[in-house]
Each structure stands twice: as C-alpha cells, then as structure tokens.
Amino acid sequence: MATATDRPIGYYVHHQGNGHLQRALGIAANSEGRIVLLGTGLAGLTGCVDYVELPDDRTGTDFDGRDGALTRPRALHYAPLHCAAIRGRMALIANWIVVERPALFVVDVSVEIAMLVRLCSTPVVYVRLSGRRNDDAHLEAFRLAEALLSPFDTRLDDPDVADWVRAKTFFCPGIGMTSDAAGRLNGSTILVVKGKGGKAADGNALAAAAESLPARKWRVIGPCTAPQHCPANLEIVGWVNDPMAEIAEAGVVVGGAGDGLVSQVLSAARPFICIPEDRHYDEQRSKAAALRRSGAAVVIEEWPATQVWPMLLALAERRTVQNAKQLAGVDGGLRAYHALRRLADR
C-alpha cells in the first residue's frame, strides 16, 4: 500500500489573473514532480509540471467574480445555478482525488474548491491572500484548512486579521523569486506594470506623463489602451512572459498592489510608486497601506496629475531599499514546498 510520501500533492490554481499560476509554479518547481496542478487555461504554461485542465466556469465576458445568484449559502462565494462547467470541473477534481489519493491539496484560491476537497476526505492548505477576509465564507475555509499559506511577509498582513487565523498561517514571501533578481539598474526608465486582473492602463494618461518628463524613458508592460499620440519616450510593450527581468532593470516601478507585483518589486529592491486598484476584500488597498507603513513604497490612491510626477519620482528614488529587502524574502517557493511536504508526510 502506498504511503503518504508516495502520494501526490494537488494544487488548485484559480484562473482570474496570473498571480495564482506563477505562485503555483514557483512552489511546484521545488517538488520534483510531486505537485500536480488543477486549473483552467494551463496548457502550454506549466513547463514540466503535470496538470489537469478544468472547464472554465466564468459566466459572461466581463467576469467580476460574482455569480448573480439571488440567494446563496453564507459559506460560499461563487455558486451559480445550472452551470454545466461547474459540474464538470467539480466532477474532474473529485475523480482525480479518488484515483490519485493525494496526501494534501493546496487551494489557491476558492472557498468552494476547498469545501469540495475537504468533503472528499482530503486535508487542505488554503492560500490566504491580502485584505480583510473576515466574511463567513473565508472564515469557514480558514477553519477547515490544516494550515494557511500567505505569499508575503507577516509585516504586510492586515492588522484586522484574527489571531487564530494568523496562528494557522505560514508566511512565505519571495515565492518564485531568487536572491540574484536585482542588480542591473537603468535609472532613466520608469516601468509601468499592469496585470491581467484589472482594467488596462490608460494610454492617453501615460502619454501626457511621458511628455511632461521628456528626459525619462517610460515603458509599459501589460494591457494598455492605445494613446491618441505616442511621444518618442513612451514604449507600450504589451504582455511579457518575464516581468521580473523588466522590473530588475527599471529605475522606478509604477503599478498596483497585487501580491505578484509587490513580491517582484520587493525582491528586486526597486523604487516603487504604488497605486492600489479596487479589488474584493480591499486586497490591494490593505497591502498598499502596509507598504506605506513599512516605508517600502510611495503610495498614492489614484493616477496623479501630470505636474505631480517629478515630486513622486524624487520621493520614490530617495527611499532606502533596505525596507524592501527586509520584506522581500528569498526562495519562498522552496520554503513553501518544505512546509507542504511536512504536512503531507505526517
């Protein structure tokens, strides 16, 4: 009979945004094939890591995480009725658990998947993200989990998190980051980073900012609308597969407060102007407030007026990088996998 050490570790990857997958790959890279990913849209993106493709359960083209249900159990977030894709993905996950008998299952993130896995008699580790996640559904997911994993330093946690929740959490900053990420500073470049989880950057606002500072090069990676006029010092690149390489070379980084970007900027120890975006549970605003408290970023609430940019850049460039280095963490993926392996093998 197979022992726990012979059995795989399942890892559910949420499909809204890109950070969940990058975090999963950063952990799985250390698992010598033991971690298997389950998610939507994984084909061609996982390298040598095994995966199970699940049907896409998003309703409509402008998906915002809401299911439109008039009534719903308080322990659930997303449970639309009569959705064939949800039936299909739940059946595939349950069947994989029956066949593979995983020793542990990581959920990043979904209260509903965590409930399903626990009902399939399998221990769960739940990825706890930033923000004020004190609603009934999140708290039930935290309770059912054997442990919680947070991909950031404990000093970036929200101050309102309950003591019992924090006590169940192992903090692993620097997942997917390495100690040699920083080093090739190009002081003239302002790098604007947009992720997949929100609205595209405003090309016209970026063009106006670039025109006001002609001596600086502005480079935009991620979704961005086309400006009516693009000045010579503004380069709109679009999506890139290795944003860390771009961040490591930037003089100043401008972007939101998503876990992935924050981890990359802290790891590269770059001056950071953080403009948090609206997300459920105040995820980005909570993280931005923690960055402000720690002195690791200049935080503003909205895109600034053109004439304010010189002051913001000067403030960001004067900030010591020591605060960022203390929060960054190194080899978080390896430390996270060691923690998961201990739980799986016990």
Disulfide bonds with the S-S distance in Angstrom:
none
